[in-house]
Amino acid sequence: MMVIISLVMSAEGLYLNHLNTINHLSNNKINSIFRDSDGFLWIGTSSGLYRYDGYTFKNYVPESAENKDTFDNSIEGIQEDSEGRLWIFSGSKYSVYDPSTDIMTTEISGILGTSGITGTPALLYIDSTKSIWLHIQGQGLYRVSPDFRNAEMVKDDSLKTVQLTDIESTPDGIVTLDNNGVLKIIDPVDLKVVRSDSFIADELGKGNTYVFTFVYDRDRLGWIFSNERLWLYDMTDGKWLNDMLPPMDHRRFVKILEQDRSGNLWIGRDHQGLEQIVKSNDGISFKKITSEPSQEDINTVTSIYEDNSGIVWIGTYKKGLYYHHQSTRKFNLYPFNDVNCILPSSDGQNVWVGTDAAGLIRWNPATGQRNTIKVGNGQLQEAVTSLLEFPDGTLYIGSFNRSLKRYRNGKIETIVTNSALDNSYCWALAKGDGDKIIVGTLGAGIFVFDPSTLKVNGYNSKNSGLCSDYVVSI
């Protein structure tokens, strides 16, 4: 019989510090966080990889032009091998950063080749012993020695044909999850599968595939989640404990789940912010974690990571990076209405703040002065969803209303191009070639807009290789 231990935190609010684009982090969407053995904090954003030394950020891209062309700037995962090299997952490929040369490269075949492995890894996991677990579709799952000189394959032919979405080390063995939801536990010594469970795959039905993630906690429970569900698995006797989860809460969107060294289990939600899992003899519940009363709550949490010093780092979708430590009681967050986007102004003093219901705000952090600029023609302010400023001070504005807007010479104007752009929800803005603007929309794909000629080129799933017409970040 499993004994449930209570892990309730006594504090209702967290003391948080905040890092975002104001601190020269180029993008507020944080995908991954990792502290290396030298003490540097590495942050994967939707616009590239950054190293933080406690004072400044440094951006890393592949050194050669060829590597840059094949590198995806959306950094999804960071791990460190026995040589201190960082393995960086972006797009669908791995790159390697070597601290001895301070160079990042997408060419990894040379490193893998020393162990006799050929092929491109679809998934890579480095365990606590620094052994590397590599899954190559069509070949299977390998365990590679920390020095990359030896590679052995797991004795299970079914691993050759499946697509693994997670690999995790536990005291019970190496856990794998494939995109059908099949869970396997592998003996890390003799490389044999000691347990296989298809409960999730059977429940979801054939043909339903998802990205499943596995998290092991100190009570020997396995937490498994996709973008739609949360499951609970008892690693001791192989039983499913889903009936202990709240009936509705386990179906809410889970972005990330992590356990810290104190045993606290944190859940990052989409739109519901940060929660803590509370275990009791009556079952399991999810407790909303708020910041201090003077602070704005975090909306969408995309990554949670605890480093060796006990600092818990919290990455968000639009609000950058927060960090919390029990001994830190500093709070440096400024209250605003619901903020969708922020952009440092080209004047070096002000910050543009796009809100959900309070329009556009020009804010001077040094003086505290705020000037509100109305966006929209009606009585209500339009929700500002994206911002892009040119060197001459012209600010382009995407809002939750159709058409692209522009702020210059103290006035807001709606741009008329006589194209489909005029009737589209402009959700993301980025600088293109020359002075052109790339506009991502909700439902109409991507537009390339030339402000000097008002010429527009549209690209969508029907006339290009775009996989979706819903573009939320560029």
Secondary structure, DSSP 8 states (H G I E B T S, - for coil): ---------S-SEE--EEE-GGGT-S-S-EEEEEE-TTS-EEEEETTEEEEE-SS-EEEE--SSHHHHHT--S-EEEEEE-TTS-EEEEETTEEEEEETTTTEEES--HHHHHTTT--S--SEEEE-TT--EEEEETTTEEEEE-TTSS-EEE-S-GGGGTS-EEEEEEETTEEEEEETT--EEEE-TTT--EEEEE-HHHHHH-TT-----EEEE-TTSEEEEE-SS-EEEEETTTTEE-GGGS-TTGGGS-EEEEEE-TTS-EEEEESSS-EEEEEEETTEEEEEE-EE-TTS-----EEEEEE-TTS-EEEEESSS-EEEE-TT---------SSEEEEEE-TTSS-EEEEESSS-EEEE-TTT--EEEE--SSSSS---EEEEEE-TTS-EEEEESSBSEEEEETTEEEE---SSGGGGSBEEEEEE-STT-EEEEEBSS-EEEEETTTTEEEEE-TTTSS-S-SB----
